[in-house]
Amino acid sequence: MDLPLMFAPCLVSRSIMVSKRRERMLETGQELLLRRGYAGLGLRELLDAVEVSKGAFYHFFPSKEAFALAVLD
């Protein structure tokens, strides 16, 4: 099913927003992981720092371990 062209800018802009959110999560996560270490960083602290919900976090990463690996990548 093709969407009308009038929706294309909305989809592109949403895609950019989602990409930037993930990028921001990784950048902030890197800072926190360097400061606190993997074991010292709680998920709630990370979520508060990047201002995302738990659901948004799990949309991008299946686990805290997967997140830490993505930060290292």
Sequence and secondary structure as in RCSB ss.txt:
>XXXX:A:sequence
MDLPLMFAPCLVSRSIMVSKRRERMLETGQELLLRRGYAGLGLRELLDAVEVSKGAFYHFFPSKEAFALAVLD
>XXXX:A:secstr
    GGGHHHHHHHHHHHHHHHHHHHHHHHHHHHHH TTT  HHHHHHHHT  HHHHHHH SSHHHHHHHHH 
